């Protein structure tokens, strides 16, 4: 399906403004996509570092290699989303819905995954160092060679 042409322009503009904000340039604006619906979106390699993505809908989207360092993904809907090689270090994923998501080699160091749903997710070789997995649902998740050093599990 993919993102429509009109929405694609908005996303490109938003990413440009966000990049300017990250570099401290005038006219830059932090990305704020609260409750935005972007199902099936092609967002490979995007830089959404420290972006506000609270309750965003990204089901079945491709965020392979995306930089989501410190992003607020509280309550995000990411069922079946591809986050292979994504940087989610320090991201807030409290209550995020990641059922069947692909998180192969994803960096989730210091990520807040409290009350998140990772049912049937693929976390092969993911880095969960010092992550918070309090009350996280992980039934059926694939966890081969995952780094759980310092991870808080309850």
Contact map, one row per residue, 1 for C-alpha under 8 A:
1110000000000000000000000000000000000001100000000000000000000000000000000000000000000000000000000000000000000000000000000000000000000000000000000000000000
1111000000000000000000000000000000000011110000000000000000000000000000000000000000000000000000000000000000000000000000000000000000000000000000000000000000
1111101100000000000000000000000000000111110000000000000000000000000000000000000000000000000000000000000000000000000000000000000000000000000000000000000000
0111111100000000000000000000000000000000000000000000000000000000000000000000000000000000000000000000000000000000000000000000000000000000000000000000000000
0011111110000000000000000000000000000000000000000000000000000000000000000000000000000000000000000000000000000000000000000000000000000000000000000000000000
0001111111000000000000000000000000000000000000000000000000000000000000000000000000000000000000000000000000000000000000000000000000000000000000000000000000
0011111111100000000000000000000000000000000000000000000000000000000000000000000000000000000000000000000000000000000000000000000000000000000000000000000000
0011111111110000000000000000000000000000000000000000000000000000000000000000000000000000000000000000000000000000000000000000000000000000000000000000000000
0000111111111000000000000000000000000000000000000000000000000000000000000000000000000000000000000000000000000000000000000000000000000000000000000000000000
0000011111111100000000000000000000000000000000000000000000000000000000000000000000000000000000000000000000000000000000000000000000000000000000000000000000
0000001111111110000000000000000000000000000000000000000000000000000000000000000000000000000000000000000000000000000000000000000000000000000000000000000000
0000000111111111000000000000000000000000000000000000000000000000000000000000000000000000000000000000000000000000000000000000000000000000000000000000000000
0000000011111111100000000000000000000000000000000000000000000000000000000000000000000000000000000000000000000000000000000000000000000000000000000000000000
0000000001111111110000000000101000000000000000000000000000000000000000000000000000000000000000000000000000000000000000000000000000000000000000000000000000
0000000000111111111000000000001000000000000001110000000000000000000000000000000000000000000000000000000000000000000000000000000000000000000000000000000000
0000000000011111111100000000000000000000000000000000000000000000000000000000000000000000000000000000000000000000000000000000000000000000000000000000000000
0000000000001111111110000011111000000000000000000000000000000000000000000000000000000000000000000000000000000000000000000000000000000000000000000000000000
0000000000000111111111000001111000000000000000010010000000000000000000000000000000000000000000000000000000000000000000000000000000000000000000000000000000
0000000000000011111111100001000000000000000000100000000000000000000000000000000000000000000000000000000000000000000000000000000000000000000000000000000000
0000000000000001111111111111100000000000000000000000000000000000000000000000000000000000000000000000000000000000000000000000000000000000000000000000000000
0000000000000000111111111111110000000000000000000000000000000000000000000000000000000000000000000000000000000000000000000000000000000000000000000000000000
0000000000000000011111111001010000000000000000001000000000000000000000000000000000000000000000000000000000000000000000000000000000000000000000000000000000
0000000000000000001111111000000000000000000000000000000000000000000000000000000000000000000000000000000000000000000000000000000000000000000000000000000000
0000000000000000000111111101000000000000000000000000000000000000000000000000000000000000000000000000000000000000000000000000000000000000000000000000000000
0000000000000000000111111111000000000000000000000000000000000000000000000000000000000000000000000000000000000000000000000000000000000000000000000000000000
0000000000000000000110011111000000000000000000000000000000000000000000000000000000000000000000000000000000000000000000000000000000000000000000000000000000
0000000000000000100110001111100000000000000000000000000000000000000000000000000000000000000000000000000000000000000000000000000000000000000000000000000000
0000000000000000111111011111110000000000000000000000000000000000000000000000000000000000000000000000000000000000000000000000000000000000000000000000000000
0000000000000100110110000011111000000000000000000000000000000000000000000000000000000000000000000000000000000000000000000000000000000000000000000000000000
0000000000000000110011000001111100000000000000000111000000000000000000000000000000000000000000000000000000000000000000000000000000000000000000000000000000
0000000000000110110000000000111110000000000000010011100000000000000000000000000000000000000000000000000000000000000000000000000000000000000000000000000000
0000000000000000000000000000011111000000000000000011100000000000000000000000000000000000000000000000000000000000000000000000000000000000000000000000000000
0000000000000000000000000000001111110000000000000001110100000000000000000000000000000000000000000000000000000000000000000000000000000000000000000000000000
0000000000000000000000000000000111110000000000000001111100000000000000000000000000000000000000000000000000000000000000000000000000000000000000000000000000
0000000000000000000000000000000011111000000000000000111110000000000000000000000000000000000000000000000000000000000000000000000000000000000000000000000000
0000000000000000000000000000000011111100000000000000001110000000000000000000000000000000000000000000000000000000000000000000000000000000000000000000000000
0000000000000000000000000000000000111110000000000000000111000000000000000000000000000000000000000000000000000000000000000000000000000000000000000000000000
0010000000000000000000000000000000011111100000000000000111101000000000000000000000000000000000000000000000000000000000000000000000000000000000000000000000
0110000000000000000000000000000000001111100000000000000011111000000000000000000000000000000000000000000000000000000000000000000000000000000000000000000000
1110000000000000000000000000000000000111110000000000000001111100000000000000000000000000000000000000000000000000000000000000000000000000000000000000000000
1110000000000000000000000000000000000111111000000000000001011100000000000000000000000000000000000000000000000000000000000000000000000000000000000000000000
0110000000000000000000000000000000000001111100000000000000001110000000000000000000000000000000000000000000000000000000000000000000000000000000000000000000
0000000000000000000000000000000000000000111111000000000000001111010000000000000000000000000000000000000000000000000000000000000000000000000000000000000000
0000000000000000000000000000000000000000011111000000000000000111110000000000000000000000000000000000000000000000000000000000000000000000000000000000000000
0000000000000000000000000000000000000000001111100000000000000011111000000000000000000000000000000000000000000000000000000000000000000000000000000000000000
0000000000000010000000000000000000000000001111110000000000000010111000000000000000000000000000000000000000000000000000000000000000000000000000000000000000
0000000000000010001000000000000000000000000011111000000000000000011100000000000000000000000000000000000000000000000000000000000000000000000000000000000000
0000000000000010010000000000001000000000000001111110000000000000011110100000000000000000000000000000000000000000000000000000000000000000000000000000000000
0000000000000000000001000000000000000000000000111110000000000000001111100000000000000000000000000000000000000000000000000000000000000000000000000000000000
0000000000000000000000000000010000000000000000011111000000000000000111110000000000000000000000000000000000000000000000000000000000000000000000000000000000
0000000000000000010000000000011100000000000000011111100000000000000101110000000000000000000000000000000000000000000000000000000000000000000000000000000000
0000000000000000000000000000011111000000000000000111110000000000000000111000000000000000000000000000000000000000000000000000000000000000000000000000000000
0000000000000000000000000000001111100000000000000011111100000000000000111101000000000000000000000000000000000000000000000000000000000000000000000000000000
0000000000000000000000000000000011100000000000000001111100000000000000011111000000000000000000000000000000000000000000000000000000000000000000000000000000
0000000000000000000000000000000001110000000000000000111110000000000000001111100000000000000000010000000000000000000000000000000000000000000000000000000000
0000000000000000000000000000000011111100000000000000111111000000000000001011100000000000000000000000000000000000000000000000000000000000000000000000000000
0000000000000000000000000000000000111110000000000000001111100000000000000001110000000000000000000000000000000000000000000000000000000000000000000000000000
0000000000000000000000000000000000001111100000000000000111111000000000000001111010000000000000000000000000000000000000000000000000000000000000000000000000
0000000000000000000000000000000000000111000000000000000011111000000000000000111110000000000000000000000000000000000000000000000000000000000000000000000000
0000000000000000000000000000000000000011100000000000000001111100000000000000011111000000000000000000000000000000000000000000000000000000000000000000000000
0000000000000000000000000000000000000111111000000000000001111110000000000000010111000000000000000000000000000000000000000000000000000000000000000000000000
0000000000000000000000000000000000000001111100000000000000011111000000000000000011100000000000000000000000000000000000000000000000000000000000000000000000
0000000000000000000000000000000000000000011111000000000000001111110000000000000011110100000000000000000000000000000000000000000000000000000000000000000000
0000000000000000000000000000000000000000001110000000000000000111110000000000000001111100000000000000000000000000000000000000000000000000000000000000000000
0000000000000000000000000000000000000000000111000000000000000011111000000000000000111110000000000000000000000000000000000000000000000000000000000000000000
0000000000000000000000000000000000000000001111110000000000000011111100000000000000101110000000000000000000000000000000000000000000000000000000000000000000
0000000000000000000000000000000000000000000011111000000000000000111110000000000000000111000000000000000000000000000000000000000000000000000000000000000000
0000000000000000000000000000000000000000000000111110000000000000011111100000000000000111101000000000000000000000000000000000000000000000000000000000000000
0000000000000000000000000000000000000000000000011100000000000000001111100000000000000011111000000000000000000000000000000000000000000000000000000000000000
0000000000000000000000000000000000000000000000001110000000000000000111110000000000000001111100000000000000000000000000000000000000000000000000000000000000
0000000000000000000000000000000000000000000000011111100000000000000111111000000000000001011100000000000000000000000000000000000000000000000000000000000000
0000000000000000000000000000000000000000000000000111110000000000000001111100000000000000001110000000000000000000000000000000000000000000000000000000000000
0000000000000000000000000000000000000000000000000001111100000000000000111111000000000000001111010000000000000000000000000000000000000000000000000000000000
0000000000000000000000000000000000000000000000000000111000000000000000011111000000000000000111110000000000000000000000000000000000000000000000000000000000
0000000000000000000000000000000000000000000000000000011100000000000000001111100000000000000011111000000000000000000000000000000000000000000000000000000000
0000000000000000000000000000000000000000000000000000111111000000000000001111110000000000000010111000000000000000000000000000000000000000000000000000000000
0000000000000000000000000000000000000000000000000000001111100000000000000011111000000000000000011100000000000000000000000000000000000000000000000000000000
0000000000000000000000000000000000000000000000000000000011111000000000000001111110000000000000011110100000000000000000000000000000000000000000000000000000
0000000000000000000000000000000000000000000000000000000001110000000000000000111110000000000000001111100000000000000000000000000000000000000000000000000000
0000000000000000000000000000000000000000000000000000000000111000000000000000011111000000000000000111110000000000000000000000000000000000000000000000000000
0000000000000000000000000000000000000000000000000000000001111110000000000000011111100000000000000101110000000000000000000000000000000000000000000000000000
0000000000000000000000000000000000000000000000000000000000011111000000000000000111110000000000000000111000000000000000000000000000000000000000000000000000
0000000000000000000000000000000000000000000000000000000000000111110000000000000011111100000000000000111101000000000000000000000000000000000000000000000000
0000000000000000000000000000000000000000000000000000000000000011100000000000000001111100000000000000011111000000000000000000000000000000000000000000000000
0000000000000000000000000000000000000000000000000000000000000001110000000000000000111110000000000000001111100000000000000000000000000000000000000000000000
0000000000000000000000000000000000000000000000000000000000000011111100000000000000111111000000000000001011100000000000000000000000000000000000000000000000
0000000000000000000000000000000000000000000000000000000000000000111110000000000000001111100000000000000001110000000000000000000000000000000000000000000000
0000000000000000000000000000000000000000000000000000000000000000001111100000000000000111111000000000000001111010000000000000000000000000000000000000000000
0000000000000000000000000000000000000000000000000000000000000000000111000000000000000011111000000000000000111110000000000000000000000000000000000000000000
0000000000000000000000000000000000000000000000000000000000000000000011100000000000000001111100000000000000011111000000000000000000000000000000000000000000
0000000000000000000000000000000000000000000000000000000000000000000111111000000000000001111110000000000000010111000000000000000000000000000000000000000000
0000000000000000000000000000000000000000000000000000000000000000000001111100000000000000011111000000000000000011100000000000000000000000000000000000000000
0000000000000000000000000000000000000000000000000000000000000000000000011111000000000000001111110000000000000011110100000000000000000000000000000000000000
0000000000000000000000000000000000000000000000000000000000000000000000001110000000000000000111110000000000000001111100000000000000000000000000000000000000
0000000000000000000000000000000000000000000000000000000000000000000000000111000000000000000011111000000000000000111110000000000000000000000000000000000000
0000000000000000000000000000000000000000000000000000001000000000000000001111110000000000000011111100000000000000101110000000000000000000000000000000000000
0000000000000000000000000000000000000000000000000000000000000000000000000011111000000000000000111110000000000000000111000000000000000000000000000000000000
0000000000000000000000000000000000000000000000000000000000000000000000000000111110000000000000011111100000000000000111101000000000000000000000000000000000
0000000000000000000000000000000000000000000000000000000000000000000000000000011100000000000000001111100000000000000011111000000000000000000000000000000000
0000000000000000000000000000000000000000000000000000000000000000000000000000001110000000000000000111110000000000000001111100000000000000000000000000000000
0000000000000000000000000000000000000000000000000000000000000000000000000000011111100000000000000111111000000000000001011100000000000000000000000000000000
0000000000000000000000000000000000000000000000000000000000000000000000000000000111110000000000000001111100000000000000001110000000000000000000000000000000
0000000000000000000000000000000000000000000000000000000000000000000000000000000001111100000000000000111111000000000000001111010000000000000000000000000000
0000000000000000000000000000000000000000000000000000000000000000000000000000000000111000000000000000011111000000000000000111110000000000000000000000000000
0000000000000000000000000000000000000000000000000000000000000000000000000000000000011100000000000000001111100000000000000011111000000000000000000000000000
0000000000000000000000000000000000000000000000000000000000000000000000000000000000111111000000000000001111110000000000000010111000000000000000000000000000
0000000000000000000000000000000000000000000000000000000000000000000000000000000000001111100000000000000011111000000000000000011100000000000000000000000000
0000000000000000000000000000000000000000000000000000000000000000000000000000000000000011111000000000000001111110000000000000011110100000000000000000000000
0000000000000000000000000000000000000000000000000000000000000000000000000000000000000001110000000000000000111110000000000000001111100000000000000000000000
0000000000000000000000000000000000000000000000000000000000000000000000000000000000000000111000000000000000011111000000000000000111110000000000000000000000
0000000000000000000000000000000000000000000000000000000000000000000000000000000000000001111110000000000000011111100000000000000101110000000000000000000000
0000000000000000000000000000000000000000000000000000000000000000000000000000000000000000011111000000000000000111110000000000000000111000000000000000000000
0000000000000000000000000000000000000000000000000000000000000000000000000000000000000000000111110000000000000011111100000000000000111101000000000000000000
0000000000000000000000000000000000000000000000000000000000000000000000000000000000000000000011100000000000000001111100000000000000011111000000000000000000
0000000000000000000000000000000000000000000000000000000000000000000000000000000000000000000001110000000000000000111110000000000000001111100000000000000000
0000000000000000000000000000000000000000000000000000000000000000000000000000000000000000000011111100000000000000111111000000000000001011100000000000000000
0000000000000000000000000000000000000000000000000000000000000000000000000000000000000000000000111110000000000000001111100000000000000001110000000000000000
0000000000000000000000000000000000000000000000000000000000000000000000000000000000000000000000001111100000000000000111111000000000000001111010000000000000
0000000000000000000000000000000000000000000000000000000000000000000000000000000000000000000000000111000000000000000011111000000000000000111110000000000000
0000000000000000000000000000000000000000000000000000000000000000000000000000000000000000000000000011100000000000000001111100000000000000011111000000000000
0000000000000000000000000000000000000000000000000000000000000000000000000000000000000000000000000111111000000000000001111110000000000000010111000000000000
0000000000000000000000000000000000000000000000000000000000000000000000000000000000000000000000000001111100000000000000011111000000000000000011100000000000
0000000000000000000000000000000000000000000000000000000000000000000000000000000000000000000000000000011111000000000000001111110000000000000011110100000000
0000000000000000000000000000000000000000000000000000000000000000000000000000000000000000000000000000001110000000000000000111110000000000000001111100000000
0000000000000000000000000000000000000000000000000000000000000000000000000000000000000000000000000000000111000000000000000011111000000000000000111110000000
0000000000000000000000000000000000000000000000000000000000000000000000000000000000000000000000000000001111110000000000000011111100000000000000101110000000
0000000000000000000000000000000000000000000000000000000000000000000000000000000000000000000000000000000011111000000000000000111110000000000000000111000000
0000000000000000000000000000000000000000000000000000000000000000000000000000000000000000000000000000000000111110000000000000011111100000000000000111101000
0000000000000000000000000000000000000000000000000000000000000000000000000000000000000000000000000000000000011100000000000000001111100000000000000011111000
0000000000000000000000000000000000000000000000000000000000000000000000000000000000000000000000000000000000001110000000000000000111110000000000000001111100
0000000000000000000000000000000000000000000000000000000000000000000000000000000000000000000000000000000000011111100000000000000111111000000000000001011100
0000000000000000000000000000000000000000000000000000000000000000000000000000000000000000000000000000000000000111110000000000000001111100000000000000001110
0000000000000000000000000000000000000000000000000000000000000000000000000000000000000000000000000000000000000001111100000000000000111111000000000000001111
0000000000000000000000000000000000000000000000000000000000000000000000000000000000000000000000000000000000000000111000000000000000011111000000000000000111
0000000000000000000000000000000000000000000000000000000000000000000000000000000000000000000000000000000000000000011100000000000000001111100000000000000011
0000000000000000000000000000000000000000000000000000000000000000000000000000000000000000000000000000000000000000111111000000000000001111110000000000000000
0000000000000000000000000000000000000000000000000000000000000000000000000000000000000000000000000000000000000000001111100000000000000011111000000000000000
0000000000000000000000000000000000000000000000000000000000000000000000000000000000000000000000000000000000000000000011111000000000000001111110000000000000
0000000000000000000000000000000000000000000000000000000000000000000000000000000000000000000000000000000000000000000001110000000000000000111110000000000000
0000000000000000000000000000000000000000000000000000000000000000000000000000000000000000000000000000000000000000000000111000000000000000011111000000000000
0000000000000000000000000000000000000000000000000000000000000000000000000000000000000000000000000000000000000000000001111110000000000000011111100000000000
0000000000000000000000000000000000000000000000000000000000000000000000000000000000000000000000000000000000000000000000011111000000000000000111110000000000
0000000000000000000000000000000000000000000000000000000000000000000000000000000000000000000000000000000000000000000000000111110000000000000011111100000000
0000000000000000000000000000000000000000000000000000000000000000000000000000000000000000000000000000000000000000000000000011100000000000000001111100000000
0000000000000000000000000000000000000000000000000000000000000000000000000000000000000000000000000000000000000000000000000001110000000000000000111110000000
0000000000000000000000000000000000000000000000000000000000000000000000000000000000000000000000000000000000000000000000000011111100000000000000111111000000
0000000000000000000000000000000000000000000000000000000000000000000000000000000000000000000000000000000000000000000000000000111110000000000000001111100000
0000000000000000000000000000000000000000000000000000000000000000000000000000000000000000000000000000000000000000000000000000001111100000000000000111111000
0000000000000000000000000000000000000000000000000000000000000000000000000000000000000000000000000000000000000000000000000000000111000000000000000011111000
0000000000000000000000000000000000000000000000000000000000000000000000000000000000000000000000000000000000000000000000000000000011100000000000000001111100
0000000000000000000000000000000000000000000000000000000000000000000000000000000000000000000000000000000000000000000000000000000111111000000000000001111110
0000000000000000000000000000000000000000000000000000000000000000000000000000000000000000000000000000000000000000000000000000000001111100000000000000011111
0000000000000000000000000000000000000000000000000000000000000000000000000000000000000000000000000000000000000000000000000000000000011110000000000000001111
0000000000000000000000000000000000000000000000000000000000000000000000000000000000000000000000000000000000000000000000000000000000001110000000000000000111
